[in-house]
Amino acid sequence: MAEQFDPQMIVTALTNCVQDAFEKKGNVTFSKEAENKERTIIEYNSRMRVFGLEKFGVPCYIAVVNFYLNQQAADGKDTCGTLVLYLEEEIVPNLARAFGQKGPDLEDPEILLEACGEMAKAITGQFKEELRAFGYKDLIASAPQKFKTDIADGVEFPYSERKYHEISFFIQKMKKIVAVICLASPRA
């Protein structure tokens, strides 16, 4: 039997997945507890606004994954969830190294975008498994879309939702990683 859908439990699951991915695979030490804030979705042309400068005040890398309840929903772009991962630009080369990227190309934005996609995949794989307990049995995740600093056209999001959760993670007492989750109930 699936647990009752509770957004706070979803936030806790995502927080744990992000911390596991970065602490275990990325060898990152977080300097304080993650902070969660519920925010109102800013919608424009039926898309959720994604603007990285709001998160850090400096450029960043962004990876977006959409979730679908089944293949038919994925084919119709009927998303039930959106995960946005923001990584402050300064830390991405070090994180890329920790996630296995090698060589002198770690200043190349394309290489760093790919690394951000790999980080998002690591989080998404574990998060999908966690979501099974909340009734998302056959959840399909899109491949990560990768961007630098903002997404002019915004991203798909579950239109039944008006709020999202923004979870901030701190390295050396500075916010360096932000994960945003907007997820509709599996029965919506």
C-alpha positions in Angstrom: 0.0 0.0 0.0 1.4 3.4 -1.0 1.9 6.0 1.7 -0.4 9.0 1.8 0.8 11.7 -0.5 2.5 14.4 1.6 4.6 17.1 -0.1 6.9 17.4 2.9 7.7 13.7 2.6 8.5 14.2 -1.0 10.8 17.1 -0.1 12.5 14.9 2.5 13.0 12.2 0.0 14.5 14.6 -2.6 16.7 16.2 0.0 18.1 12.8 1.0 18.7 11.8 -2.7 20.6 15.1 -3.4 22.7 14.7 -0.3 23.4 11.1 -1.0 24.4 11.8 -4.6 26.8 14.6 -3.7 28.2 13.2 -0.5 28.8 9.7 -1.7 29.6 10.1 -5.4 30.7 13.7 -5.3 32.6 13.6 -2.0 30.9 16.9 -1.0 30.5 17.9 2.7 27.5 20.1 3.4 28.1 22.7 6.0 24.6 23.0 7.4 21.1 21.5 7.1 19.3 22.0 3.8 16.6 24.7 3.8 13.2 24.2 2.2 10.9 27.0 1.1 7.5 26.7 -0.6 7.2 29.1 -3.5 4.5 30.1 -5.9 5.1 29.1 -9.5 5.6 32.0 -11.9 4.0 30.9 -15.1 4.5 32.5 -18.6 3.0 31.0 -21.8 2.0 27.8 -19.8 5.6 27.2 -18.7 7.3 27.5 -15.3 9.9 30.3 -15.1 13.4 29.1 -14.4 15.9 31.9 -13.8 19.2 30.9 -12.1 20.4 34.4 -11.1 17.5 34.4 -8.6 19.0 31.5 -6.8 22.6 32.6 -6.4 23.0 36.1 -7.9 25.8 34.7 -10.2 25.8 32.5 -13.2 24.9 28.8 -12.8 24.3 25.6 -14.6 20.8 24.1 -14.7 19.5 20.6 -15.3 15.8 19.9 -15.7 14.0 16.5 -15.5 10.3 16.0 -16.2 8.4 13.1 -14.7 5.4 11.3 -16.4 3.0 8.8 -14.9 3.3 6.5 -17.9 4.5 6.3 -21.5 1.2 7.8 -22.9 1.6 10.9 -20.7 5.3 11.2 -21.7 4.3 11.0 -25.4 1.7 13.8 -24.8 4.1 15.8 -22.7 1.6 15.6 -19.8 4.1 16.0 -16.9 3.2 15.1 -13.4 6.4 16.5 -12.0 9.4 18.7 -12.6 12.8 18.6 -11.0 15.2 21.5 -11.5 18.8 21.3 -10.3 20.8 24.6 -10.0 24.5 24.4 -9.5 26.5 27.6 -8.9 29.0 28.0 -11.7 32.1 28.2 -9.5 31.6 24.7 -8.0 30.7 22.8 -11.2 34.3 22.0 -12.3 35.1 20.4 -8.9 31.8 18.6 -8.9 32.4 17.4 -12.4 35.8 15.9 -11.4 34.2 14.2 -8.4 31.6 12.7 -10.7 34.3 11.2 -12.9 35.0 13.9 -15.5 38.7 14.0 -16.3 41.1 16.1 -18.4 41.8 19.8 -19.1 38.4 20.5 -20.6 36.7 21.2 -17.3 36.5 24.9 -18.3 34.5 24.1 -21.4 30.8 25.0 -20.8 29.6 22.1 -23.0 31.6 19.6 -20.9 30.3 21.2 -17.7 26.7 21.0 -19.0 27.1 17.3 -19.7 28.5 16.8 -16.1 25.4 18.6 -14.7 23.2 16.2 -16.7 25.1 13.3 -15.1 24.6 14.7 -11.7 20.8 15.2 -12.4 20.7 11.5 -13.6 22.3 10.3 -10.4 19.7 12.2 -8.3 16.8 11.2 -10.5 17.5 7.5 -10.5 17.4 7.3 -6.7 14.5 9.8 -6.4 12.3 7.7 -8.8 12.9 4.7 -6.5 11.9 6.7 -3.4 8.7 7.9 -5.2 7.5 4.4 -5.6 6.5 4.4 -2.0 4.2 7.4 -2.7 2.3 5.7 -5.5 4.4 6.6 -8.5 4.8 3.0 -9.7 5.6 3.4 -13.4 7.1 6.8 -13.3 9.1 7.8 -16.4 11.8 10.4 -16.2 12.9 12.5 -19.2 16.6 12.8 -20.0 18.0 15.9 -18.3 17.8 19.1 -20.3 20.8 21.3 -19.6 21.2 25.1 -19.6 23.4 27.9 -18.5 21.9 30.4 -16.0 18.3 30.6 -17.2 15.7 29.0 -19.5 14.1 31.7 -21.6 11.1 29.7 -22.5 10.6 28.1 -19.1 9.9 24.4 -18.5 6.9 22.1 -18.5 5.3 21.6 -15.1 2.2 19.9 -13.7 -0.6 22.4 -14.4 -2.6 21.2 -11.4 0.1 22.7 -9.2 0.6 26.3 -8.2 3.5 25.8 -5.7 6.9 24.2 -5.8 9.5 23.4 -3.1 12.9 25.0 -3.3 15.6 23.1 -1.3 18.9 24.9 -0.8 22.1 23.1 0.0 25.2 24.8 1.6 28.9 24.2 1.1 31.2 26.2 3.3 28.1 28.0 4.7 27.2 29.3 1.2 24.2 28.3 -0.9 25.8 26.4 -3.8 23.1 23.9 -4.9 19.4 24.3 -5.2 16.9 21.6 -6.1 13.3 22.5 -7.1 10.5 20.0 -7.1 7.0 20.5 -8.4 5.0 17.2 -8.2 1.4 16.5 -8.5 -0.3 13.7 -6.5 -0.1 10.4 -8.4 -3.9 10.4 -8.2 -4.3 13.9 -9.6 
